[in-house]
């Protein structure tokens, strides 16, 4: 049985080697101008260094180009794709067909991963983009376990699933908070907010706090809880899901490292003996609960809910 890849989102270049030692198989890097909701900002020098370090450990690096592109950025895509290819990126993550079409022209040998975050809800769509050139489909966060297994059984491309981290609930291309503060004449609060990343939308009725941050792609409102499926991996591992992703957005390097070690242990336990994983999975969950921030509860997302499209 092929071992499921463990994909992690580092915050900085300095995270690459520790995460590789912790058991990460691959990394997502990039810069916010081209990548959507990245855990860390990697300029071109950083991307090159990350790839060198990862490849030195036998790991892969995927460069994110899954932002929502408007006309003014289209002419930049060819140059960035050629840069990624020259840096020996293992794949490009895309959502916009403009990236795929440009890649076919300028870097036709580059591996492509289709990732829209919301549209990967059925295996027909996965295979459609596979026929267009994608080698992997990243599934939506809003589908349940049965749907994931069914997609994997029928997909002609690799399948990637988010197993840990927060999810985006809303995005606007507009800088909503920035516009609000500027309207009030509070420019300094904008600068502080960008540095601290500690803005929340507070739902008093449900006692939920939804993290908010802004980048070049606009305003993002994130889920109040973190998905954690470390004790429920068996069905997906049995189905042969190709990749599990840990999203480190708005997390510390120390937290991402600890979570990576635990998921590495979970995957290895199952691959060696499923009974060993069954015996220890509750302990693995407890270990994550111990390091989980007090204001971020864990849940299983939509894995065991009726699918919402």
C-alpha positions as a Markdown table, in Angstrom:
| # | Residue | x | y | z |
|---|---|---|---|---|
| 1 | Unk | 0.0 | 0.0 | 0.0 |
| 2 | Unk | 1.3 | 3.5 | -1.0 |
| 3 | Unk | 2.0 | 5.6 | 2.1 |
| 4 | Unk | -0.2 | 8.7 | 2.3 |
| 5 | Unk | 1.8 | 12.0 | 1.9 |
| 6 | Unk | 1.9 | 14.4 | 4.8 |
| 7 | Unk | 1.8 | 17.9 | 3.5 |
| 8 | Unk | 2.6 | 20.8 | 5.8 |
| 9 | Unk | 2.4 | 24.6 | 5.5 |
| 10 | Unk | 5.6 | 26.2 | 7.1 |
| 11 | Unk | 5.7 | 29.8 | 8.3 |
| 12 | Unk | 9.3 | 30.5 | 7.3 |
| 13 | Unk | 12.3 | 28.9 | 5.7 |
| 14 | Unk | 13.7 | 28.1 | 9.1 |
| 15 | Unk | 10.7 | 25.7 | 9.6 |
| 16 | Unk | 11.6 | 23.5 | 6.7 |
| 17 | Unk | 14.4 | 21.3 | 8.2 |
| 18 | Unk | 12.6 | 20.8 | 11.6 |
| 19 | Unk | 9.4 | 19.8 | 9.9 |
| 20 | Unk | 11.2 | 17.5 | 7.5 |
| 21 | Unk | 12.8 | 15.8 | 10.5 |
| 22 | Unk | 9.4 | 15.7 | 12.2 |
| 23 | Unk | 8.0 | 13.7 | 9.3 |
| 24 | Unk | 6.6 | 16.1 | 6.7 |
| 25 | Unk | 6.8 | 14.7 | 3.2 |
| 26 | Unk | 6.0 | 17.9 | 1.4 |
| 27 | Unk | 5.5 | 21.7 | 1.9 |
| 28 | Unk | 3.3 | 24.5 | 0.5 |
| 29 | Unk | 5.2 | 27.8 | 0.0 |
| 30 | Unk | 4.6 | 30.9 | -2.0 |
| 31 | Unk | 3.9 | 34.6 | -1.8 |
| 32 | Unk | 0.5 | 36.2 | -1.2 |
| 33 | Unk | 0.5 | 37.9 | -4.5 |
| 34 | Unk | 0.0 | 34.6 | -6.2 |
| 35 | Unk | -1.0 | 32.2 | -3.4 |
| 36 | Unk | -4.2 | 32.2 | -1.3 |
| 37 | Unk | -4.2 | 32.2 | 2.5 |
| 38 | Unk | -0.6 | 31.1 | 3.0 |
| 39 | Unk | 0.7 | 30.3 | 6.5 |
| 40 | Unk | 3.8 | 32.2 | 5.8 |
| 41 | Unk | 5.1 | 34.7 | 3.2 |
| 42 | Unk | 8.0 | 33.3 | 1.0 |
| 43 | Unk | 9.6 | 35.7 | -1.5 |
| 44 | Unk | 11.5 | 34.3 | -4.4 |
| 45 | Unk | 14.7 | 33.8 | -2.5 |
| 46 | Unk | 12.8 | 32.1 | 0.3 |
| 47 | Unk | 11.1 | 29.8 | -2.2 |
| 48 | Unk | 14.4 | 28.8 | -3.7 |
| 49 | Unk | 16.0 | 28.2 | -0.3 |
| 50 | Unk | 13.0 | 26.2 | 0.9 |
| 51 | Unk | 13.2 | 23.9 | -2.2 |
| 52 | Unk | 16.9 | 23.4 | -1.8 |
| 53 | Unk | 16.5 | 22.5 | 1.9 |
| 54 | Unk | 13.5 | 20.2 | 1.3 |
| 55 | Unk | 15.1 | 18.4 | -1.7 |
| 56 | Unk | 18.2 | 17.9 | 0.4 |
| 57 | Unk | 16.0 | 15.8 | 2.8 |
| 58 | Unk | 14.2 | 14.0 | 0.0 |
| 59 | Unk | 11.0 | 16.1 | 0.5 |
| 60 | Unk | 8.8 | 17.9 | -2.1 |
| 61 | Unk | 7.8 | 21.6 | -2.3 |
| 62 | Unk | 4.6 | 22.8 | -4.0 |
| 63 | Unk | 4.4 | 26.5 | -5.0 |
| 64 | Unk | 1.0 | 28.1 | -4.4 |
| 65 | Unk | -0.6 | 30.1 | -7.3 |
| 66 | Unk | -4.2 | 29.6 | -6.3 |
| 67 | Unk | -5.1 | 33.2 | -5.7 |
| 68 | Unk | -8.1 | 34.8 | -7.5 |
| 69 | Unk | -6.5 | 36.6 | -10.4 |
| 70 | Unk | -7.8 | 39.8 | -12.0 |
| 71 | Unk | -6.6 | 41.1 | -15.3 |
| 72 | Unk | -3.7 | 43.2 | -13.9 |
| 73 | Unk | -1.8 | 40.0 | -12.8 |
| 74 | Unk | -2.3 | 37.8 | -15.8 |
| 75 | Unk | 0.8 | 39.1 | -17.6 |
| 76 | Unk | 2.9 | 38.1 | -14.5 |
| 77 | Unk | 1.9 | 34.4 | -14.4 |
| 78 | Unk | 4.4 | 33.2 | -17.1 |
| 79 | Unk | 7.3 | 34.8 | -15.3 |
| 80 | Unk | 6.4 | 33.4 | -11.9 |
| 81 | Unk | 5.8 | 29.9 | -13.4 |
| 82 | Unk | 9.2 | 30.0 | -15.1 |
| 83 | Unk | 10.8 | 31.0 | -11.9 |
| 84 | Unk | 9.1 | 28.1 | -10.0 |
| 85 | Unk | 10.2 | 25.7 | -12.7 |
| 86 | Unk | 13.8 | 27.0 | -12.6 |
| 87 | Unk | 13.8 | 26.7 | -8.8 |
| 88 | Unk | 12.8 | 23.0 | -9.3 |
| 89 | Unk | 9.4 | 23.2 | -7.6 |
| 90 | Unk | 7.7 | 19.8 | -7.6 |
| 91 | Unk | 4.2 | 21.2 | -8.4 |
| 92 | Unk | 2.2 | 24.3 | -8.8 |
| 93 | Unk | -1.1 | 24.7 | -6.9 |
| 94 | Unk | -3.7 | 26.5 | -9.0 |
| 95 | Unk | -7.4 | 27.3 | -9.0 |
| 96 | Unk | -7.7 | 29.7 | -11.9 |
| 97 | Unk | -7.7 | 28.2 | -15.4 |
| 98 | Unk | -5.4 | 31.1 | -16.4 |
| 99 | Unk | -2.6 | 29.4 | -14.5 |
| 100 | Unk | -3.1 | 26.1 | -16.1 |
| 101 | Unk | -3.3 | 27.6 | -19.6 |
| 102 | Unk | -0.1 | 29.6 | -19.0 |
| 103 | Unk | 1.7 | 26.7 | -17.5 |
| 104 | Unk | 0.9 | 24.6 | -20.6 |
| 105 | Unk | 2.6 | 27.2 | -22.7 |
| 106 | Unk | 5.7 | 28.1 | -20.7 |
| 107 | Unk | 6.3 | 25.1 | -18.4 |
| 108 | Unk | 4.5 | 22.1 | -20.0 |
| 109 | Unk | 6.3 | 19.5 | -17.8 |
| 110 | Unk | 5.3 | 21.1 | -14.5 |
| 111 | Unk | 3.0 | 19.0 | -12.3 |
| 112 | Unk | -0.2 | 20.8 | -11.4 |
| 113 | Unk | -2.5 | 20.5 | -8.4 |
| 114 | Unk | -6.1 | 21.8 | -8.8 |
| 115 | Unk | -7.2 | 23.6 | -5.6 |
| 116 | Unk | -10.2 | 25.9 | -5.4 |
| 117 | Unk | -11.1 | 25.1 | -1.8 |
| 118 | Unk | -14.9 | 25.0 | -2.6 |
| 119 | Unk | -15.4 | 23.3 | -5.9 |
| 120 | Unk | -13.7 | 19.9 | -5.3 |
| 121 | Unk | -17.0 | 18.2 | -4.3 |
| 122 | Unk | -17.3 | 15.3 | -6.8 |
| 123 | Unk | -15.1 | 13.0 | -8.8 |
| 124 | Unk | -16.4 | 14.2 | -12.1 |
| 125 | Unk | -14.9 | 17.6 | -11.5 |
| 126 | Unk | -11.6 | 16.1 | -10.3 |
| 127 | Unk | -11.4 | 14.0 | -13.4 |
| 128 | Unk | -12.4 | 17.0 | -15.6 |
| 129 | Unk | -9.4 | 19.0 | -14.4 |
| 130 | Unk | -7.3 | 15.8 | -14.6 |
| 131 | Unk | -8.0 | 15.7 | -18.3 |
| 132 | Unk | -7.0 | 19.3 | -18.6 |
| 133 | Unk | -3.6 | 18.5 | -17.1 |
| 134 | Unk | -4.0 | 18.5 | -13.3 |
| 135 | Unk | -2.3 | 15.5 | -11.5 |
| 136 | Unk | -4.0 | 16.1 | -8.1 |
| 137 | Unk | -7.3 | 17.5 | -6.9 |
| 138 | Unk | -7.6 | 19.2 | -3.5 |
| 139 | Unk | -11.1 | 18.4 | -2.1 |
| 140 | Unk | -13.4 | 20.9 | -0.6 |
| 141 | Unk | -13.6 | 21.2 | 3.2 |
| 142 | Unk | -17.4 | 20.9 | 3.2 |
| 143 | Unk | -17.8 | 17.3 | 2.1 |
| 144 | Unk | -18.2 | 14.3 | 4.4 |
| 145 | Unk | -16.1 | 11.1 | 4.8 |
| 146 | Unk | -18.4 | 9.0 | 2.5 |
| 147 | Unk | -18.1 | 11.5 | -0.3 |
| 148 | Unk | -14.3 | 11.6 | 0.1 |
| 149 | Unk | -14.0 | 7.8 | -0.1 |
| 150 | Unk | -16.3 | 7.7 | -3.1 |
| 151 | Unk | -14.3 | 10.4 | -4.9 |
| 152 | Unk | -11.1 | 8.5 | -4.2 |
| 153 | Unk | -12.6 | 5.3 | -5.6 |
| 154 | Unk | -13.5 | 7.0 | -8.8 |
| 155 | Unk | -10.8 | 9.6 | -9.3 |
| 156 | Unk | -8.2 | 9.4 | -12.0 |
| 157 | Unk | -6.0 | 11.9 | -10.2 |
| 158 | Unk | -4.4 | 12.1 | -6.8 |
| 159 | Unk | -6.6 | 13.3 | -4.0 |
| 160 | Unk | -5.6 | 15.7 | -1.2 |
| 161 | Unk | -7.7 | 16.2 | 2.0 |
| 162 | Unk | -7.3 | 18.8 | 4.8 |
| 163 | Unk | -7.0 | 16.9 | 8.1 |
| 164 | Unk | -5.9 | 19.6 | 10.5 |
| 165 | Unk | -6.3 | 23.4 | 10.9 |
| 166 | Unk | -8.7 | 26.2 | 10.4 |
| 167 | Unk | -10.9 | 26.7 | 7.3 |
| 168 | Unk | -12.0 | 29.9 | 5.5 |
| 169 | Unk | -15.7 | 30.8 | 5.9 |
| 170 | Unk | -15.7 | 34.0 | 3.9 |
| 171 | Unk | -13.5 | 36.0 | 1.6 |
| 172 | Unk | -13.9 | 39.3 | 0.0 |
| 173 | Unk | -11.5 | 40.8 | -2.5 |
| 174 | Unk | -12.0 | 44.1 | -0.7 |
| 175 | Unk | -9.9 | 45.2 | 2.3 |
| 176 | Unk | -13.0 | 45.5 | 4.5 |
| 177 | Unk | -11.3 | 46.1 | 7.8 |
| 178 | Unk | -8.6 | 48.4 | 6.3 |
| 179 | Unk | -11.3 | 50.5 | 4.6 |
| 180 | Unk | -13.2 | 50.7 | 7.9 |
| 181 | Unk | -10.2 | 51.9 | 9.9 |
| 182 | Unk | -9.1 | 54.3 | 7.3 |
| 183 | Unk | -12.6 | 55.8 | 7.2 |
| 184 | Unk | -12.3 | 56.3 | 11.0 |
| 185 | Unk | -8.8 | 57.9 | 10.5 |
| 186 | Unk | -7.1 | 55.1 | 12.5 |
| 187 | Unk | -4.2 | 54.2 | 10.1 |
| 188 | Unk | -2.0 | 53.1 | 13.0 |
| 189 | Unk | -4.5 | 50.5 | 14.0 |
| 190 | Unk | -4.2 | 49.0 | 10.5 |
| 191 | Unk | -0.5 | 48.6 | 11.0 |
| 192 | Unk | -0.8 | 47.1 | 14.4 |
| 193 | Unk | -3.5 | 44.7 | 13.2 |
| 194 | Unk | -1.3 | 43.5 | 10.3 |
| 195 | Unk | 1.6 | 42.8 | 12.7 |
| 196 | Unk | -0.3 | 41.1 | 15.5 |
| 197 | Unk | -3.0 | 39.2 | 13.4 |
| 198 | Unk | -5.3 | 39.3 | 16.4 |
| 199 | Unk | -8.5 | 40.6 | 15.0 |
| 200 | Unk | -11.7 | 38.6 | 15.6 |
| 201 | Unk | -15.4 | 38.7 | 14.6 |
| 202 | Unk | -17.1 | 38.0 | 17.9 |
| 203 | Unk | -20.4 | 36.1 | 17.9 |
| 204 | Unk | -21.7 | 36.7 | 21.4 |
| 205 | Unk | -24.8 | 34.5 | 21.0 |
| 206 | Unk | -22.7 | 31.4 | 20.2 |
| 207 | Unk | -19.6 | 32.6 | 22.1 |
| 208 | Unk | -17.5 | 32.1 | 19.0 |
| 209 | Unk | -14.5 | 34.2 | 17.8 |
| 210 | Unk | -13.8 | 34.1 | 14.1 |
| 211 | Unk | -10.2 | 35.1 | 13.2 |
| 212 | Unk | -9.9 | 37.8 | 10.6 |
| 213 | Unk | -6.9 | 38.8 | 8.5 |
| 214 | Unk | -6.2 | 40.7 | 5.4 |
| 215 | Unk | -3.6 | 40.3 | 2.7 |
| 216 | Unk | -3.2 | 41.2 | -0.9 |
| 217 | Unk | -6.1 | 38.8 | -1.8 |
| 218 | Unk | -8.6 | 40.7 | 0.4 |
| 219 | Unk | -10.3 | 39.9 | 3.7 |
| 220 | Unk | -10.6 | 36.4 | 5.1 |
| 221 | Unk | -12.9 | 35.3 | 8.0 |
| 222 | Unk | -11.8 | 31.9 | 9.4 |
| 223 | Unk | -13.6 | 29.2 | 11.3 |
| 224 | Unk | -13.8 | 29.5 | 15.1 |
| 225 | Unk | -12.6 | 25.9 | 15.6 |
| 226 | Unk | -9.8 | 23.8 | 14.1 |
| 227 | Unk | -10.4 | 20.6 | 12.2 |
| 228 | Unk | -8.7 | 17.6 | 13.8 |
| 229 | Unk | -9.2 | 14.2 | 12.4 |
| 230 | Unk | -6.1 | 12.4 | 13.8 |
| 231 | Unk | -8.3 | 9.7 | 15.4 |
| 232 | Unk | -10.4 | 9.1 | 12.3 |
| 233 | Unk | -7.9 | 8.6 | 9.5 |
| 234 | Unk | -8.6 | 4.9 | 9.0 |
| 235 | Unk | -11.2 | 5.1 | 6.3 |
| 236 | Unk | -9.2 | 7.5 | 4.2 |
| 237 | Unk | -6.0 | 5.5 | 4.6 |
| 238 | Unk | -7.8 | 2.3 | 3.6 |
| 239 | Unk | -9.2 | 4.1 | 0.6 |
| 240 | Unk | -5.7 | 5.2 | -0.4 |
| 241 | Unk | -6.2 | 9.0 | -0.1 |
| 242 | Unk | -2.9 | 10.3 | -1.5 |
| 243 | Unk | -2.3 | 13.3 | 0.7 |
| 244 | Unk | -3.2 | 14.7 | 4.1 |
| 245 | Unk | -2.7 | 18.4 | 4.7 |
| 246 | Unk | -1.9 | 20.2 | 7.9 |
| 247 | Unk | -2.7 | 23.9 | 7.5 |
| 248 | Unk | -0.6 | 26.1 | 9.8 |
| 249 | Unk | -2.3 | 29.4 | 9.0 |
| 250 | Unk | -2.3 | 31.7 | 12.1 |
| 251 | Unk | -0.4 | 29.0 | 14.1 |
| 252 | Unk | 3.1 | 29.1 | 15.7 |
| 253 | Unk | 6.0 | 27.2 | 14.3 |
| 254 | Unk | 6.1 | 25.2 | 17.5 |
| 255 | Unk | 2.5 | 24.2 | 17.2 |
| 256 | Unk | 2.9 | 23.1 | 13.6 |
| 257 | Unk | 5.9 | 21.1 | 14.4 |
| 258 | Unk | 4.2 | 19.2 | 17.3 |
| 259 | Unk | 1.1 | 18.5 | 15.2 |
| 260 | Unk | 3.2 | 17.2 | 12.3 |
| 261 | Unk | 5.0 | 14.7 | 14.6 |
| 262 | Unk | 1.7 | 13.4 | 15.8 |
| 263 | Unk | 0.2 | 12.9 | 12.4 |
| 264 | Unk | 3.4 | 11.3 | 11.2 |
| 265 | Unk | 3.1 | 8.8 | 14.0 |
| 266 | Unk | -0.6 | 8.2 | 13.2 |
| 267 | Unk | 0.1 | 7.4 | 9.6 |
| 268 | Unk | 3.1 | 5.2 | 10.3 |
| 269 | Unk | 1.2 | 3.3 | 13.0 |
| 270 | Unk | -1.6 | 2.5 | 10.5 |
| 271 | Unk | 0.7 | 1.5 | 7.7 |
| 272 | Unk | 2.7 | -0.8 | 10.0 |
| 273 | Unk | -0.4 | -2.3 | 11.7 |
| 274 | Unk | -3.9 | -0.9 | 11.7 |
| 275 | Unk | -4.6 | -2.4 | 15.1 |
| 276 | Unk | -1.7 | -0.4 | 16.6 |
| 277 | Unk | -3.3 | 2.8 | 15.2 |
| 278 | Unk | -6.6 | 1.8 | 16.6 |
| 279 | Unk | -5.1 | 1.2 | 20.1 |
| 280 | Unk | -3.3 | 4.6 | 20.2 |
| 281 | Unk | -5.4 | 7.0 | 18.2 |
| 282 | Unk | -7.2 | 8.4 | 21.4 |
| 283 | Unk | -3.8 | 9.1 | 22.9 |
| 284 | Unk | -2.8 | 11.0 | 19.8 |
| 285 | Unk | -5.9 | 13.1 | 20.0 |
| 286 | Unk | -5.3 | 13.8 | 23.6 |
| 287 | Unk | -1.7 | 15.0 | 22.8 |
| 288 | Unk | -3.1 | 17.5 | 20.4 |
| 289 | Unk | -5.8 | 18.7 | 22.8 |
| 290 | Unk | -3.0 | 19.4 | 25.3 |
| 291 | Unk | -1.2 | 21.9 | 23.0 |
| 292 | Unk | -4.4 | 23.3 | 21.5 |
| 293 | Unk | -4.9 | 27.1 | 22.2 |
| 294 | Unk | -7.6 | 27.7 | 24.8 |
| 295 | Unk | -9.7 | 29.8 | 22.3 |
| 296 | Unk | -9.5 | 27.2 | 19.5 |
| 297 | Unk | -11.7 | 24.1 | 20.1 |
| 298 | Unk | -11.2 | 21.0 | 18.0 |
| 299 | Unk | -13.9 | 19.5 | 15.9 |
| 300 | Unk | -14.2 | 17.1 | 12.9 |
| 301 | Unk | -15.5 | 19.7 | 10.5 |
| 302 | Unk | -17.9 | 18.2 | 7.9 |
| 303 | Unk | -16.3 | 14.8 | 8.0 |
| 304 | Unk | -19.3 | 13.3 | 9.7 |
| 305 | Unk | -22.0 | 15.7 | 8.7 |
| 306 | Unk | -24.4 | 15.7 | 5.8 |
| 307 | Unk | -22.5 | 17.1 | 2.8 |
| 308 | Unk | -23.1 | 20.8 | 2.2 |
| 309 | Unk | -22.5 | 22.0 | -1.4 |
